[in-house]
Amino acid sequence: MKITKNLIAILLLAFSLVLSACGNDQTKEKPQESEENHGGMDHGDMNHSGSGEVPEGLKNADNPTFKVDSKAIIKANHMEGMDGAEATIVGAYDTTVYTVSYTPTTGGKKVTNHKWVIHEEIKDAGDKPLAAGTEAVLNADHMKGMKGAKAVIDSAEQTTVYMVDYTPTTGGEKVTNHKWVTESELSAE
């Protein structure tokens, strides 16, 4: 009888722990999984809207495909609600754009193939584009724990990047001064 009472007490304790864990579940809504958003990487800590300030040394594009104040359709899924959204072009810049992998300075899981960090957002990057495999320190602060993180360049591409405003296709607040969307991620209306 004593063993049965102890067993019942242990089961009740275990059951109450399971219920209390369920009651404290405060997970964030995660973006849809796709190759482009890095295998379901949670962008909940991403600064969707920005200040509009651009890094020192970043030059306006001379002849961008999408002019400032024009409209385009986003064909990228960095975050949920981005793909298919109508964007207003806020800025167009010629630079080298990188995908990078890094471990956030705040700790946590390694971020792989993050799109996009531009040349001017890498500490002491110099004048020439960095090659894949190069180690670097990030000055970008698109996501929590990004600024100051040690990163590895996964890929590099010389292109025009755009700062855009858009309203997510999933609803919600308008995103302003989003950094960055590449030219290949935009299409005419």
SERO-4910 file (N, C-alpha, C, O; in steps of 0.05 Angstrom, whole numbers):
BEGIN
 pado doro    nc1    nc2    nc3   cac1   cac2   cac3    cc1    cc2    cc3    oc1    oc2    oc3
  Met    A     16    -24      0      0      0      0     17     25      0     11     45    -13
  Lys    A     40     24     16     58     47     17     71     53    -10     74     76    -18
  Ile    A     78     31    -25     90     34    -51     69     47    -70     77     64    -86
  Thr    A     45     39    -69     24     50    -86     20     80    -81     17     95   -100
  Lys    A     20     88    -55     17    116    -49     41    132    -59     37    154    -70
  Asn    A     65    121    -57     89    135    -67     88    137    -98     95    157   -109
  Leu    A     79    115   -110     77    115   -139     57    136   -149     62    150   -168
  Ile    A     34    137   -135     13    157   -143     24    185   -138     19    203   -155
  Ala    A     38    190   -116     49    216   -111     70    224   -133     70    247   -142
  Ile    A     86    206   -141    106    211   -162     92    217   -188    100    236   -202
  Leu    A     72    202   -195     57    206   -220     43    233   -220     43    247   -240
  Leu    A     31    240   -197     18    266   -195     38    289   -198     32    309   -210
  Leu    A     61    286   -185     82    306   -188     91    309   -217     94    332   -227
  Ala    A     96    287   -230    104    288   -258     83    300   -275     89    317   -293
  Phe    A     58    293   -271     36    304   -286     34    334   -282     29    349   -301
  Ser    A     37    344   -257     35    372   -252     58    388   -265     55    410   -273
  Leu    A     82    375   -266    105    388   -279     99    391   -309    106    412   -321
  Val    A     88    371   -321     82    372   -350     61    394   -355     64    409   -374
  Leu    A     41    395   -338     20    416   -342     31    444   -338     24    462   -353
  Ser    A     48    447   -318     59    474   -313     78    482   -336     79    506   -343
  Ala    A     92    463   -348    109    470   -371     92    478   -394    100    497   -409
  Cys    A     70    465   -399     52    472   -421     40    500   -416     36    515   -435
  Gly    A     34    506   -392     22    532   -385     40    556   -389     31    578   -392
  Asn    A     67    551   -390     86    572   -393     98    573   -421    118    587   -425
  Asp    A     85    560   -440     95    560   -467     90    587   -480     67    594   -486
  Gln    A    111    602   -484    109    629   -496    126    630   -521    141    649   -525
  Thr    A    123    611   -539    139    611   -563    130    632   -582    107    640   -582
  Lys    A    149    642   -598    143    662   -618    134    648   -643    139    624   -648
  Glu    A    119    662   -659    110    652   -685    135    650   -702    150    670   -704
  Lys    A    139    628   -715    163    624   -731    157    627   -760    135    622   -769
  Pro    A    177    636   -776    172    639   -805    169    612   -818    177    591   -807
  Gln    A    157    612   -841    154    587   -856    182    576   -862    201    591   -867
  Glu    A    184    549   -862    210    538   -868    214    538   -898    197    530   -914
  Ser    A    238    547   -906    245    546   -934    276    548   -935    288    557   -916
  Glu    A    287    541   -957    315    543   -960    324    572   -958    346    577   -947
  Glu    A    309    591   -968    317    619   -968    316    631   -940    331    650   -935
  Asn    A    300    620   -921    301    632   -895    317    615   -876    312    614   -852
  His    A    336    600   -887    357    587   -871    346    564   -855    351    562   -831
  Gly    A    330    547   -867    320    523   -854    302    529   -830    302    515   -810
  Gly    A    285    550   -832    267    556   -811    279    572   -789    268    573   -767
  Met    A    300    586   -794    313    603   -774    293    623   -763    279    635   -779
  Asp    A    291    626   -737    272    644   -725    283    673   -728    303    680   -717
  His    A    268    689   -743    275    717   -747    260    735   -727    257    759   -732
  Gly    A    250    724   -706    236    739   -686    252    762   -674    241    782   -665
  Asp    A    279    758   -674    296    779   -663    307    797   -684    324    814   -678
  Met    A    297    794   -708    307    811   -730    294    838   -728    270    840   -723
  Asn    A    310    859   -733    300    886   -733    286    891   -760    300    899   -779
  His    A    260    885   -762    246    887   -787    247    915   -799    252    919   -823
  Ser    A    243    935   -782    244    963   -790    271    974   -781    281    967   -760
  Gly    A    281    993   -797    307   1005   -790    304   1035   -789    283   1047   -794
  Ser    A    327   1048   -783    327   1077   -780    329   1091   -806    323   1115   -808
  Gly    A    338   1077   -827    342   1090   -853    371   1099   -856    379   1108   -877
  Glu    A    386   1098   -834    414   1105   -836    429   1083   -851    424   1060   -848
  Val    A    448   1092   -867    464   1072   -882    493   1074   -872    502   1095   -862
  Pro    A    508   1052   -874    535   1051   -865    553   1072   -879    548   1078   -903
  Glu    A    572   1082   -865    591   1101   -877    605   1088   -901    613   1065   -900
  Gly    A    608   1103   -922    622   1093   -946    604   1080   -967    613   1074   -989
  Leu    A    579   1075   -960    560   1062   -979    552   1082   -999    543   1104   -993
  Lys    A    555   1074  -1025    549   1093  -1047    523   1087  -1060    516   1063  -1065
  Asn    A    508   1108  -1067    483   1105  -1082    489   1092  -1109    510   1098  -1121
  Ala    A    471   1075  -1118    474   1063  -1144    470   1084  -1166    453   1101  -1164
  Asp    A    488   1083  -1186    486   1103  -1208    461   1099  -1225    448   1119  -1232
  Asn    A    455   1074  -1232    433   1069  -1250    418   1043  -1241    420   1023  -1254
  Pro    A    404   1044  -1218    391   1020  -1208    368   1012  -1225    355   1029  -1237
  Thr    A    363    986  -1227    339    976  -1241    314    987  -1228    295    993  -1243
  Phe    A    313    988  -1202    290    999  -1188    298   1025  -1175    314   1026  -1157
  Lys    A    286   1047  -1185    292   1074  -1176    279   1079  -1148    259   1067  -1141
  Val    A    291   1098  -1134    280   1106  -1108    252   1117  -1112    247   1131  -1131
  Asp    A    234   1109  -1095    205   1116  -1095    189   1099  -1115    165   1102  -1116
  Ser    A    202   1081  -1130    187   1064  -1147    177   1040  -1131    184   1035  -1108
  Lys    A    159   1024  -1144    148   1000  -1131    160    975  -1144    167    975  -1168
  Ala    A    161    954  -1128    170    928  -1138    157    906  -1121    147    912  -1099
  Ile    A    158    882  -1130    148    859  -1115    172    843  -1104    190    837  -1119
  Ile    A    171    837  -1078    193    823  -1065    190    793  -1072    168    781  -1068
  Lys    A    211    781  -1081    212    752  -1087    232    739  -1069    250    724  -1078
  Ala    A    230    744  -1043    248    732  -1023    232    726   -998    211    738   -994
  Asn    A    241    707   -983    227    700   -959    245    700   -935    246    680   -920
  His    A    260    722   -931    277    725   -908    260    723   -882    269    713   -862
  Met    A    236    733   -884    217    733   -861    189    726   -871    183    730   -895
  Glu    A    173    716   -854    145    709   -861    131    734   -870    133    756   -858
  Gly    A    116    732   -892    101    754   -903    116    772   -922    105    792   -931
  Met    A    141    765   -927    157    782   -945    153    774   -974    150    792   -991
  Asp    A    152    749   -980    150    739  -1008    123    748  -1019    102    741  -1009
  Gly    A    124    763  -1041    100    772  -1055     90    799  -1046     71    810  -1057
  Ala    A    103    811  -1026     95    837  -1016    104    859  -1035    124    857  -1048
  Glu    A     87    880  -1037     94    903  -1054    113    921  -1037    107    928  -1014
  Ala    A    136    927  -1049    156    944  -1036    158    971  -1049    154    974  -1073
  Thr    A    163    991  -1032    171   1017  -1042    201   1020  -1038    211   1015  -1016
  Ile    A    215   1027  -1059    244   1029  -1057    251   1055  -1042    243   1077  -1050
  Val    A    267   1052  -1021    275   1074  -1004    304   1082  -1012    311   1106  -1011
  Gly    A    320   1063  -1019    348   1068  -1026    359   1046  -1044    350   1023  -1041
  Ala    A    378   1053  -1061    391   1033  -1079    421   1039  -1078    430   1061  -1081
  Tyr    A    436   1017  -1073    465   1020  -1068    481    998  -1082    472    975  -1082
  Asp    A    503   1006  -1094    521    986  -1106    542    978  -1086    556    995  -1074
  Thr    A    544    952  -1081    563    941  -1061    567    912  -1065    556    900  -1084
  Thr    A    582    900  -1047    584    870  -1046    566    861  -1023    567    872  -1001
  Val    A    550    841  -1029    531    831  -1010    541    802  -1002    550    787  -1019
  Tyr    A    537    796   -977    547    770   -967    525    754   -952    507    766   -940
  Thr    A    527    728   -954    513    711   -935    535    703   -915    558    698   -922
  Val    A    527    703   -890    546    698   -868    535    678   -848    511    675   -845
  Ser    A    553    664   -835    546    646   -812    561    657   -788    584    664   -789
  Tyr    A    546    658   -765    558    669   -741    543    658   -717    520    649   -718
  Thr    A    556    660   -694    544    654   -668    538    681   -655    556    697   -651
  Pro    A    513    686   -648    505    711   -635    522    717   -610    528    699   -595
  Thr    A    528    742   -606    543    751   -582    526    747   -557    537    746   -535
  Thr    A    500    744   -560    482    739   -538    480    710   -531    465    702   -513
  Gly    A    495    693   -546    493    664   -542    472    652   -559    458    666   -574
  Gly    A    468    627   -556    448    613   -572    459    599   -596    483    596   -600
  Lys    A    440    589   -612    447    572   -635    461    588   -657    455    612   -662
  Lys    A    479    575   -671    493    587   -693    474    594   -716    456    578   -722
  Val    A    477    617   -727    460    626   -750    477    620   -775    500    628   -777
  Thr    A    465    606   -794    479    599   -819    466    612   -843    442    614   -845
  Asn    A    483    619   -862    474    631   -887    455    654   -884    435    655   -899
  His    A    460    672   -866    443    695   -862    445    713   -886    467    721   -895
  Lys    A    421    721   -897    420    740   -919    410    766   -908    389    765   -894
  Trp    A    421    787   -911    445    795   -924    460    814   -905    449    828   -889
  Val    A    487    814   -908    504    834   -896    520    846   -919    530    831   -936
  Ile    A    523    872   -919    538    885   -940    566    891   -931    572    891   -907
  His    A    584    896   -951    612    900   -946    617    922   -925    634    919   -908
  Glu    A    601    943   -926    604    966   -908    595    959   -879    599    976   -861
  Glu    A    583    936   -875    574    928   -848    593    908   -836    587    895   -816
  Ile    A    617    905   -847    637    887   -837    660    904   -827    671    920   -841
  Lys    A    668    899   -802    690    914   -789    716    910   -805    724    887   -811
  Asp    A    729    932   -811    755    932   -824    756    915   -849    775    899   -853
  Ala    A    735    917   -865    733    900   -889    752    908   -911    759    891   -928
  Gly    A    762    933   -911    780    941   -932    765    949   -957    741    952   -957
  Asp    A    780    952   -979    769    961  -1004    760    939  -1023    743    943  -1040
  Lys    A    771    915  -1020    765    893  -1038    744    874  -1025    744    870  -1001
  Pro    A    727    862  -1042    708    843  -1032    722    819  -1017    744    811  -1025
  Leu    A    708    809   -997    719    786   -982    710    760   -995    688    758  -1006
  Ala    A    728    741   -995    722    715  -1007    708    696   -988    710    700   -964
  Ala    A    693    677   -999    680    657   -983    701    643   -965    723    638   -974
  Gly    A    694    638   -940    713    626   -921    728    646   -904    740    638   -884
  Thr    A    727    672   -911    741    692   -896    726    696   -869    702    697   -868
  Glu    A    742    699   -848    730    705   -822    729    736   -819    746    750   -828
  Ala    A    708    745   -806    703    774   -804    687    780   -779    676    762   -766
  Val    A    687    805   -771    670    814   -748    648    832   -760    653    850   -776
  Leu    A    623    827   -751    600    841   -762    595    867   -747    596    868   -723
  Asn    A    590    888   -762    581    914   -751    551    917   -755    539    936   -744
  Ala    A    538    899   -770    510    900   -775    495    893   -750    504    878   -733
  Asp    A    471    905   -747    454    898   -724    426    891   -732    406    899   -719
  His    A    423    875   -754    397    867   -764    383    849   -744    358    849   -743
  Met    A    398    833   -729    387    815   -710    401    818   -683    424    826   -682
  Lys    A    386    811   -662    398    812   -635    423    794   -634    422    771   -643
  Gly    A    445    805   -624    469    789   -621    487    789   -646    507    775   -647
  Met    A    479    804   -667    494    804   -691    519    823   -690    541    816   -697
  Lys    A    514    847   -680    536    867   -679    558    857   -661    554    850   -638
  Gly    A    582    857   -672    606    848   -658    611    818   -660    631    808   -649
  Ala    A    593    803   -672    596    774   -674    618    767   -695    621    780   -715
  Lys    A    632    745   -689    652    735   -708    636    718   -728    620    701   -720
  Ala    A    642    722   -753    627    709   -775    646    697   -795    670    704   -796
  Val    A    636    679   -811    650    668   -834    633    675   -859    608    672   -859
  Ile    A    646    686   -879    633    692   -904    626    666   -919    643    650   -924
  Asp    A    600    662   -924    591    638   -939    591    643   -969    599    625   -984
  Ser    A    583    667   -977    583    674  -1006    585    704  -1009    579    719   -990
  Ala    A    594    713  -1032    597    741  -1038    587    747  -1066    592    730  -1084
  Glu    A    574    769  -1070    564    777  -1096    563    807  -1099    554    821  -1082
  Gln    A    574    817  -1121    573    845  -1127    546    851  -1140    540    839  -1161
  Thr    A    531    869  -1128    504    874  -1139    493    901  -1128    507    915  -1114
  Thr    A    469    907  -1135    455    930  -1124    437    919  -1101    422    899  -1105
  Val    A    439    931  -1078    421    924  -1056    402    947  -1051    407    970  -1057
  Tyr    A    379    940  -1040    357    959  -1037    348    959  -1007    347    939   -994
  Met    A    342    983   -998    328    987   -973    299    991   -981    293   1007   -999
  Val    A    280    977   -968    252    978   -977    233    981   -954    239    974   -931
  Asp    A    210    992   -960    187    993   -942    166    973   -954    163    972   -978
  Tyr    A    153    958   -937    132    940   -947    113    932   -924    120    934   -900
  Thr    A     89    924   -931     70    913   -912     70    883   -916     65    874   -938
  Pro    A     75    867   -895     75    838   -898     49    827   -910     28    837   -904
  Thr    A     51    807   -927     28    794   -939     11    780   -918    -12    774   -922
  Thr    A     23    775   -895      8    762   -873     -6    782   -855    -19    774   -835
  Gly    A     -4    808   -862    -16    829   -846      3    840   -826     27    831   -825
  Gly    A     -6    858   -809     12    869   -789     22    896   -797     14    908   -818
  Glu    A     40    907   -781     50    933   -785     68    935   -809     81    916   -817
  Lys    A     69    959   -821     86    964   -844    115    963   -834    122    973   -813
  Val    A    132    951   -851    161    949   -845    174    972   -860    170    974   -885
  Thr    A    190    988   -847    203   1011   -860    233   1008   -859    244    997   -840
  Asn    A    246   1017   -880    275   1017   -882    287    990   -878    308    988   -864
  His    A    275    969   -889    286    942   -886    312    939   -901    313    946   -925
  Lys    A    332    929   -888    358    924   -900    364    894   -901    363    882   -880
  Trp    A    368    882   -922    373    889   -949    358    869   -967    352    847   -958
  Val    A    351    878   -991    340    860  -1011    357    864  -1036    363    887  -1043
  Thr    A    365    843  -1049    382    845  -1072    365    850  -1097    341    845  -1097
  Glu    A    378    859  -1118    364    864  -1143    350    839  -1154    327    841  -1164
  Ser    A    362    816  -1151    350    791  -1161    326    782  -1144    311    764  -1152
  Glu    A    322    794  -1120    299    788  -1103    276    807  -1107    256    806  -1092
  Leu    A    277    823  -1128    256    842  -1134    247    837  -1163    262    829  -1180
  Ser    A    221    843  -1168    212    842  -1196    192    865  -1200    180    876  -1181
  Ala    A    190    872  -1225    171    894  -1232    143    885  -1226    137    861  -1226
  Glu    A    125    904  -1221     97    897  -1213     84    882  -1236     60    876  -1233
***
